Amino acid sequence: MLLNRFKILLILSLFALVSQSLFSQEEGVLDSEVIRQKFEEAKHAEQRIQTIVDEWKLEIKAMQEQINKLESDIQKNRLIWSDEERQKNVSELEMITKKKSDYAKEKFQAGGEFDKIVKEIQEPVEVKLNDSFEKMSE
């Protein structure tokens, strides 16, 4: 008798567990960052952006090298150069420094060329990903 009650209780428990999983709503979690990393178009977009940024950084580095060389020349020749030569080189140094600063701001400042390039390159990829996420959620 006790064994029959145990069997009935076991069967009812299993039925309750199985019925909950059969009738429950499906839920899922999408890790959009992982999906982006595996999405080929997103990878290509990131590479294009990185290539452009690397070119800009090389330009800035070249300007900085010019600045460093001029500063060094001015320091080395400060006693040899005439006032006119010194002033000419100091003016050139100021011009290159300003040019570098303006270039960096133009490229990397908020709302600058970097933001525009990212939007231009990433927007089509984001649209495709969002469309895919919406289809998966339906």
C-alpha positions as CSV (number, residue, x, y, z in Angstrom):
1,M,0.0,0.0,0.0
2,L,2.8,2.4,0.9
3,L,4.6,1.4,-2.3
4,N,1.5,2.2,-4.4
5,R,1.2,5.6,-2.8
6,F,4.8,6.3,-3.4
7,K,4.4,5.3,-7.1
8,I,1.4,7.6,-7.5
9,L,3.2,10.5,-5.8
10,L,6.2,9.9,-8.0
11,I,4.1,9.8,-11.2
12,L,2.2,13.0,-10.2
13,S,5.5,14.8,-9.4
14,L,7.0,13.8,-12.8
15,F,3.8,14.9,-14.6
16,A,3.9,18.3,-12.8
17,L,7.5,18.8,-13.8
18,V,7.0,17.8,-17.4
19,S,3.8,19.7,-17.9
20,Q,5.5,23.0,-16.6
21,S,8.3,22.7,-19.1
22,L,5.9,21.8,-22.0
23,F,3.6,24.7,-21.4
24,S,6.1,27.4,-20.3
25,Q,7.0,30.2,-22.6
26,E,10.4,30.0,-24.3
27,E,12.9,32.6,-23.2
28,G,16.3,33.3,-24.6
29,V,19.1,35.7,-24.0
30,L,21.1,37.1,-26.9
31,D,24.5,38.4,-26.3
32,S,24.7,41.0,-29.0
33,E,28.4,41.7,-28.4
34,V,29.3,38.0,-29.0
35,I,27.2,38.0,-32.2
36,R,28.8,41.2,-33.4
37,Q,32.3,39.7,-32.9
38,K,31.3,36.7,-35.0
39,F,29.5,38.6,-37.7
40,E,31.9,38.9,-40.7
41,E,30.5,42.3,-41.9
42,A,31.0,43.7,-38.4
43,K,34.6,42.5,-38.3
44,H,35.3,44.1,-41.7
45,A,33.7,47.3,-40.6
46,E,35.9,47.4,-37.5
47,Q,39.0,46.7,-39.6
48,R,38.2,49.5,-42.0
49,I,37.7,51.9,-39.1
50,Q,40.9,50.8,-37.5
51,T,42.8,51.2,-40.8
52,I,41.6,54.8,-41.1
53,V,42.4,55.6,-37.5
54,D,45.9,54.1,-37.9
55,E,46.5,56.4,-40.9
56,W,45.4,59.4,-38.9
57,K,47.7,58.4,-36.0
58,L,50.6,58.1,-38.4
59,E,50.0,61.6,-39.7
60,I,49.9,62.9,-36.1
61,K,53.1,61.0,-35.3
62,A,54.9,62.5,-38.3
63,M,53.9,66.0,-37.2
64,Q,55.1,65.3,-33.7
65,E,58.4,64.1,-35.1
66,Q,58.7,67.4,-37.0
67,I,57.9,69.3,-33.8
68,N,60.5,67.3,-31.8
69,K,63.2,67.9,-34.5
70,L,62.4,71.6,-34.6
71,E,62.5,71.9,-30.8
72,S,65.8,70.1,-30.8
73,D,67.2,72.3,-33.5
74,I,66.1,75.4,-31.8
75,Q,67.7,74.3,-28.5
76,K,71.0,73.2,-30.2
77,N,71.3,76.4,-32.3
78,R,69.9,79.0,-29.9
79,L,73.4,80.6,-29.4
80,I,74.4,80.2,-33.1
81,W,71.3,81.5,-34.9
82,S,70.6,85.1,-35.4
83,D,67.3,86.5,-33.9
84,E,65.8,86.3,-37.4
85,E,66.7,82.6,-37.9
86,R,65.5,81.7,-34.4
87,Q,62.2,83.6,-34.9
88,K,61.7,81.9,-38.2
89,N,62.1,78.5,-36.7
90,V,60.0,79.3,-33.6
91,S,57.2,80.5,-35.9
92,E,57.5,77.3,-37.9
93,L,57.3,75.3,-34.7
94,E,54.2,77.1,-33.6
95,M,52.6,76.6,-37.0
96,I,53.3,72.9,-37.0
97,T,52.1,72.5,-33.4
98,K,48.8,74.3,-34.3
99,K,48.4,72.2,-37.4
100,K,48.8,69.0,-35.4
101,S,46.4,70.2,-32.8
102,D,43.8,71.2,-35.4
103,Y,44.2,67.9,-37.2
104,A,43.8,65.9,-34.1
105,K,40.7,67.9,-33.1
106,E,39.2,67.6,-36.6
107,K,39.6,63.8,-36.6
108,F,39.0,62.8,-33.0
109,Q,36.9,65.5,-31.3
110,A,33.3,64.6,-30.5
111,G,31.3,65.1,-33.7
112,G,34.5,65.0,-35.7
113,E,35.5,62.8,-38.6
114,F,35.9,59.7,-36.5
115,D,32.3,59.8,-35.4
116,K,31.2,60.4,-39.0
117,I,33.2,57.5,-40.3
118,V,32.0,55.1,-37.6
119,K,28.4,56.1,-38.3
120,E,28.9,55.7,-42.0
121,I,30.6,52.3,-41.8
122,Q,28.7,50.8,-38.8
123,E,25.2,51.9,-39.5
124,P,24.5,49.4,-42.3
125,V,25.9,46.6,-40.1
126,E,23.8,47.7,-37.1
127,V,20.7,47.7,-39.3
128,K,21.3,44.1,-40.4
129,L,22.1,43.0,-36.9
130,N,19.0,44.7,-35.5
131,D,16.8,43.2,-38.2
132,S,18.2,39.7,-37.4
133,F,17.6,40.2,-33.6
134,E,14.0,41.2,-34.3
135,K,13.4,38.2,-36.5
136,M,14.9,35.9,-33.8
137,S,12.6,37.5,-31.2
138,E,9.4,36.8,-33.1
